[in-house]
Amino acid sequence: MKFFGSTLFTFGLIASSFVSGAVIPSEKRELAPIEKRALSISAAIDIVESLTTQVKGVTATINATVAGLPASPGLLDTTLASAQIDAALIEITGLITATVTKINTAVPVKRDVIVARQATGTDLAGVIVILLTELSGTLNAVIKALGLQALLAGTLSGLVGALSALLLALVPVVDQLLALVKNLLDSLLIGLSVALAGLLV
């Protein structure tokens, strides 16, 4: 989609200024020693897949709200839909934040368990991509129907911050995880919504 004028420029400033504070420090991207990894890749995949299932339940509600709008929504339609979408995004942010807590408080796994795992870093990147594209598609649908202004800056920045925290929490599980996710998105020719601009840097 194409977005013109000051709206996109203004949002770009908001998004970039927020995400710059949530960018994962380079020293955090290094592979943590095996003994310090709290999760195996398989366990991390299970957690992200569970989160994705929960998120899809909420995005289905958002998609239904968008689908129920008239072709040319009036002010009342837009206001009501925006409020419902805003509440749903807050719910998704809460789900992601709870998942981050679950990851960060997980009991460390033993070395022999890590060695025996069958899942790979690419597998984990794949389930993360599924989560990101689910959110991206829903946000694009909202923008198409209601415009970028329908996504309140505070709510959107909270969502991006939660996603950044999720990626940060998973970095110790797989070396170069962010690069794997980005490369997978690039190989699928899938770009994230402008609403998630700057998440993967």
N, C-alpha and C positions, 0 to 999 in steps of 0.2 A: 504494500500500500504506500501511497505517497502522502506526505504531510507537509503543508506549506506554512509560510509566514512565521510570525513571532511565537505562536503556540509551541511549535516543535523546538524552536531555539530556547525558549524559556524552560521547557521541560528538560531539554538536554543539559542545561545548567544545573537544574535541580538534581537530576539523576546522577550526573558526573560528580557533583559535589558530595552527594551522599555516598555513592559507591566508593569514592576515593578513601573514605574513612573505613570502609568495610573490606577493602582489598586485603588479601592474605599476604602478610609479610613474607619476603623471600626466604628468610630463615625458617619459617614455619613450613615451607614447601619441601624441605628436606625429609627424606625417609627416616622415620623414627626407628630407633633400635628395636629389633624384634621383641625383646623382653618388655618393652614399654607399650606395645600396641594393645589396646584394650579389646579390639575386635578382630576376628578373622574376616577375610573378604566375604565368605559365605554368610556370616552373621550380619555383616553390613548390608549385603544385598537383601537379605530377608527384611531388615528394618526399613530400607528405602522402598522396597516393594509394598510393604504394609502402609507406609506413609502415602505412597502414590494411590493406593486403593482408597484411602480416606479422602485424599485431595480430589480424586475423581468424583466422589459423592458430592462434594461442594461445587466443583466446576459444572457438574450437571445442572445444579440449581441455577448457577449464573447463566449458563447457556439457555436454559428454559426461560429465564427472565428476558434475555435478549431476543429470543425467538418470539416471545409474546408481544413485542413492541410493534406498533403500527408502522407502516412504511415511512411515514413522516411524523415521528413522535413529537407531541407538543411539550410545552414546558412542564406540565404536571406529570406526563408520562416519563419524561427524562429525569425529573427530580425523584420520583418514586423508585424508578429502576436504579438510579445511581445510589440511592440509600441502601437498597437491597444488595447491590453488588459490593458496596463498601463494607457492609456487615459480613458478607461472605468472604471477602479478602482478609478481613481481620480474623475470621475463623481459620482460614488456611494458614495464616501467619502463626496462629496459636498451635496448630498441629505440627508445623515445622519446628517451632521452638521447643515443643515437648519432645520431639524426636531428637533434637540436638542434645537435650538434657539426658535422654536415654543413652545416646552414644557416649557422651562424656562421662557418664557414671557407670559404664559397663565394667564388669570384672575382667581384668587382664587375662588373656588366653595364654596357655602354655606353649612353649616352643614346638613341641611335637604335634600339637593340634594345628599350628600354623603350617608346618611342613606338609601335613597330610591333606590339606584342603585341595579341592579340585578347581574351585572358581578362580578366575584371573582378574587382574585389574581392569581389563577391557570389559569383562562382564559387569563389574560394578559401574564403570563409566556408562555402560549401556542402560542400566536401570535409572541412573541419574538423568540421562538424556530423555528417557520416557517421561520422567517427572517434569523436566523443564519444558519439553514440547507440549505437554498437556496444559501447563499453565500459560505458555506462550500463545497457544491456539485460542484459549479462552479470552485472554487479554486482547488479542487481535480482533476477536469478534465483538468485544465491548467497544473497542476504539472505532471499528467500522460502523457500528450502529449509533453510538452516542458521542463519539469524538474523544480525543485524548483527555479533555477536561473532565470527563466523567470519572476518571481515576484520580481520586483525591491524592495530592502529593504526599501527605503524611502517611496515609494508608499504604500507598505504593512503596514508599521508602522503607516502611516497616517490613513489607514482604520481601523486598530485595535484600534487606539486612538479614532477615531470617535465613534466606537461601544462601547468602554468603557465609553465615555461621555454620550452616549444614555442610557446605563444601569444606570449610576449615576443619570441622570436626572429623571429616572423613579422610583428609589428606594424610594423616599418619598411617592409615590402613594400606594405602597404595601410593607408591612413589610416582610423582608426576601425574597425579590424578586429574588436575585441571587441564593439562595438555591433552590427556586421553579424551576427556569430555569434549574439548574444543575440536580436536581432530575428528572425532566421530560426527559431531554436528556438521563440520565442514564437508566430510565425505558423503553425508546424506543430503548435502545442499540445503540444509535447514538453518535459517537464521532466526535468532531469538527475536521476540517482539521488541519494538522500540521501547515498550514499557519496562523491559528488563535490560536495557542498554547498559553496558559496562560491567555486567555481572562476571563475565569471563574476560579477564584482561591478561 
